[in-house]
Amino acid sequence: TNTDDAELGNDSGVTQSANGAIVIVNQDGQTNISTVNQSGALATVNVEQDGEDNDSFVDQTGSGATIGVKQNGTSNDSDVTQSASLASVTVDQDG
């Protein structure tokens, strides 16, 4: 059993290369991982992780598009690739 809180932290990485784009990541819990690569202008990504061992990977290239990922519980995995303009994706996981 690992009781070192420094090793049980959450990790979020965001790469953004578009004008007017928005990324919001909220992590509550332990060992959650979120990675967002965003190059779509005026696009929005919102990732909410509440629990443990949740992984979310988002690659967004569509302009004006939206992605919402909500993970509650333990060991949820989400991998979203969005390249269409003005498209919308919602992922809701409770495990």
NORVENBEL-V619756 format. One record per residue. SS is DSSP state (H for helix, E for strand, L for the rest). Layout:
BEGIN
SS + SS
END
This chain:
BEGIN
L + L + L + L + H + H + H + H + L + L + E + E + E + E + E + E + L + L + L + L + L + E + E + E + E + E + E + E + E + E + L + L + E + E + E + E + E + E + L + L + L + L + L + E + E + E + E + E + E + E + E + E + L + L + E + E + E + E + E + E + L + L + L + L + L + E + E + E + E + E + E + E + E + E + L + L + E + E + E + E + E + E + L + L + L + L + L + E + E + E + E + E + E + E + L
END
